[in-house]
């Protein structure tokens, strides 16, 4: 028969597990502590996502037995705002077309060997700040040298226009947006 002492790890465990059984007060206190800990863990754990199969089987069971199934508490998915219709087209704003024309003149004005920073400074008054960071990567020698025709609006809304700008290297499709500072070029691409 093993010798039991009041020292050591096993003795500590005996005291912990034996404590609730010493008196009815200890047993009630242990049950209450256990219930509080279990409830706290239940609140801290994340709620599992609702299963569609369980919901379907509940509705089938409810229909078969004509019983009312109480609604389950589920979190609704986040709502995403999607525009229902495209912005209403409007007549092109002459001020926006003028900005594209001025931007185009600055675009083609880059004498051979000119400084890139001076070229960008000419474009800056007609370009959004966000687009200027992209323009800094453009080599002025790849820009056209002459505007070969008039600017024409492809489509136009109250806050944005897409404009064709013909140059000697091809037609540029320029997007110009209305900002608090007025119309500004926000993007361009070559027409494909």
N, C-alpha and C positions, 0 to 999 in steps of 0.2 A: 504494500500500500504506500502511495507517494506521501511524502511529508509536506504538509501545507504550512507555509509561514505567512506572516503578515507583511513580509517584504517581497519586493520583486514585481515584475511586470504582470505576472499572472494574478497576483494578489490585487493589484490595482484594477484589473479587468473584472475580477470577481466582485469587488466593491461596486464598480459602476453598474454592472448588470444586475447585481443583487439589490441595489438601492430601491428600485420601485417596489420590490416585494417585501420590504421591511414593515410597511404599514399602509393602511388604506389611503392616508393623506399623500404618501409618496407615490402611490399608484395613480391617483387622480392628477397630481402635479405632472407626472411623467406623460400621461395621456394628453394633457393640455399642451405641454411643450411640444410633443410630437405633432399634434394637430396644427399648432402655430407654424412650425417649421415646414410641414407639408403644404400648408396654404401659401406661405411665402414663396416656396419653390414653384408652386403652380402659377403664381402671379408673375414671377420672373421669367419663366420659360415662354418662348414665342408661341403664338397661336398657330396651329398647323393650317395650311391652306384648305379651303373647303373642297371636298371631293365631289365631282359631278355625278359619279355613280351612286353615291349615298343619297344625294338630293333626288336623283331620278327614281331610285328605289323607294324613297319616302313618299314621293308624289304618287307612284304607282300603288303603293300600299294604302295610301290615304284614299285614293279613288276606289280601290277595290272594297275597302271596308267602310267607306263614307264617313271617315273620321277626319277631324281637322288636325292637321299637323302644325304645331307652333313654328313660327319662322325661326330659323337659326341665325345667330349673330355672326355676320361675316363682314370683313372689311371690303369696302367697294374699291375697285381699281381706280387709279388716278385718272382724272379726266384730261383729255387732250383736246385743245381747242383747234378745230380745223375750219378754215374759211369755207363757207358754203358756196360762194360764187366768186368769180374773178372780179377784180376791181373794174369799175365802169370805165370804158374807153371815153376819152374826151379829145377835143381838138388839140393838136400840138401847141405848146406854149412858145411863142416867138422868143421869149427870154431864154428858155432852155435851148432852143436851136442856136441862138446867138452864142451861148456858152460853148456849145460843141464846136461851132465854127471858130471861135477864138482859141479853144483848146487845140483844134486841128492846125491852126496857123503856128501855134507854139510847138506843136508836134513836129512839123516839117522844118522848122527854123533851127537848124543845127549845122553850121558851117563845118567843113572838114577840119578835124583837129580841135574842135571847140570843147570846152570843159563840160563834162556831164552835169556838174552841179548847177552851172548857169542854165542849162537846158531844163533841168528839173525846176529851177526857180521860176522859169517862164510858165511852166505847166501848173505850178502850185496854186495860183489864184483861181484856177478853173477845175481843180481836182479835190476830191475828198481826202482827208488826212489818212484814212485807212488805205486808200488806193495809192497814195504817195509812197508808202512803204514798199508796195509791189513795183511801182514805177522805178524805184531806185535800182532795181536789178535789170532794167531794160537798157540795152546798148543803143545810144542815139544813132549810130551808123546803120542800124537795122530799121530805123524809122524811115518813112518816105521822105521825098524831097519836095514834092509839089502836090497841092490839092487839085484834083482834076475835074471836080464838079461841085454842084451845090449839095448841101446837107439836106437829107429828107428823113422824115419821121417814119419808122416802120410801124410802131404802135405807141400809144400815149395814154397815160392815166393822169390823175391829178397830182400824183407824187413821183412819177417815174416815166421816162421815155426811152425808147430804143431808136437810135438814129444811125443812118448810113452816112459814112464819110468817105467819098472816093479819093484815093491817092494814087500816086504812080506805082506803088507796090501792091495795090489791090484795094478793095473796099474794106474799111474798118467799120465794124458794128459797135457803136459806142452806147453804153448805158449811162444816162444822166439822171440823177435823183434830186428831188427838191429837199433842201436842207434849211435849217434856220438862217444860214448865211446866203441862201439863194440856190440856184441850180448849180450842181457840181458833177463832174464826170466821176463815175464810180467803177467803171469797168470798160474794157474794150477787147475786141477779138477780131481776127480776120474773117471775112465772110468766106464760107467754104464752098 
